[in-house]
Amino acid sequence: MRPVTAVHFLFAGKKVRAWAGPYRGTRVIDGADWEPYQPVTFVTPPFPEFISGHSAFSAAAAEVLKAFTGSDAFGASATVRTGSSKVEPGAVPATDVTLSWATLADAANQAGISRRYGGIHFVQGDLQGRRGGRLVGVQVWAKALTYFNGTANP
């Protein structure tokens, strides 16, 4: 079950303060009417909620990059320009928003959290995806090293 389905089921007939839809801001609405902050044309993904693939792939990539570079340091940032929202173009964000990631792990974690904000995954789907991804990343790096040093058994 996806978060959007759970909210509709658990809060139908109950008043909740939530995003009310494009250009409507935060209002008190019926829980059955809640939708995550995403384009209204976005359909529920055709894959299970548990675990989050974005969380797993991001965490695995962070582990491999950390092992390859010898550091978790990343130091990247991206700025979302005023009014550039795909959901509420021209209005959101009201000012530039800069996202920053000091470490590769920070970037991977934020990728996972974004899936919660999008109403795609619950907390556990995100956290377990990250956990599994980190384990996979360690194993992938260990296997890659055998190819690098010529000891691989394909």
N, C-alpha and C positions, 0 to 999 in steps of 0.2 A: 504494500500500500504506500502510495506517495503522500508527502505532507499535505498537498492540496486536498486529497481525498479525505485524509484524517480530519483536517480542519472543517471541511464541509459536514462530515458525519458528526463529529464531537460538538460542534458549535452551531449547528443549524437551529434557528429559532432563538439564538442568544445574541446579544449585542456585544460586538467587539470593536475596539479602536484599532483601525488598520488602514493601510493604503486602500483608497476607494476606487482606484482605477486611474487611467491617464488623465492628467490635468485636474484631478479632483482632490489631490492631497490626502491627508489623513482625516478620517471621519469615523463616526460610530456607524457600523453596518451590521447586517445579519451575517453570522459566521458562514452561512451557506453561500453567501455571495463573495467570500474572500477569494482573491486570486493573488499569486505571487507577483512580484514586480518583474514583469517580463512582457514582451509583446503579446497582445491578446490573440494573435494568430499562432502562437507557440503551442504545440501539442505536447501532451505528456509523452516523455521518451519511451520508446519501445524496448526497454531493458529494465531489469530489476532495480529496486531502490537499494538493496544491500548486495554488495558493497558499492561505494562510489568509485567508478572507473577513473574519473578525473583526479580524485584523491590518491588512488593507487599509482597511476602513471606519473603524477607530479612528484610524489614521494620517491618513487623508484628513480626517476630522472635526477632528482636532487642528490640521492645517495651516490649514483654513478658519477655525476659531475664532481661531487665532493671528493670522492676517492681519486678521480682522475687528476684533479687540480691540487689535491692535498689540503684543501681548505673549504670551509663552509661559507666563506665570505662571498658576497654577491654585489651589494652596493648599487643596485639598479633602482630606477624609479620610472613611473609613467604618469603623465598628466592627462586627466580627462577634462577636456575643455568645456567651458560654459555652454550650456544648451545642446551638447552633443549626444544626449541620451537617445538610444534607439527606441525607447518606450515613450518618452515625452520630449521629442525634439524641440529645441528652441526655448525650453523652460528648465530643464534639468541637466546637469547641476546648475544651481543659481550662480555659482562661482567656480573657478577652476579647482579641481581636486587632484592632489598629487598623492599617488600611492608609492610607498617606498619599501624596499626589502633589503635589509642589511645582510641577510644570509640566504643561501639557497633553500634552507629549511623554512624560512619565513615565507618565501615565494610559494613553495609547495603547500604550506599550511593555508595560505590565503586562497590558493586555487581550490582547495577542499572546502573551505568555509563558504566560498562563493556559491557552491552547489546547495548549501543550506539556504542562503539568502534567496536563491532562485526557486526555492520550493521543490527542488528535485530530490534531495536526500535529507534524512534525519541525521541527528548528531552521530549516532552509532555507525551509520553507513559511511559517513565521512571519516570518523576516527579509525574504524577498522580498515577502511580502504587505505588510509595513510600508513597504518601499522603494517599491513600486508605489503604495501608498496616499498616500504623501507627494507623489509626482509628480502623481497625480490631484488631490489637494487644491490644489496650486499652480495647476493648469489650471482647476479649478472656480472658484477665487477670481478668476483673471484673466477668465474668462467672466462671472462675476457682476458684476465692476466695469464691464463694458461695458453691462450693463443699468442699473446704478446711475447711470452718467454719460450714458446716452442714446445710446450709439454702437453698440449691439448690432445684429448682423445675424442675426436668428432663423433 
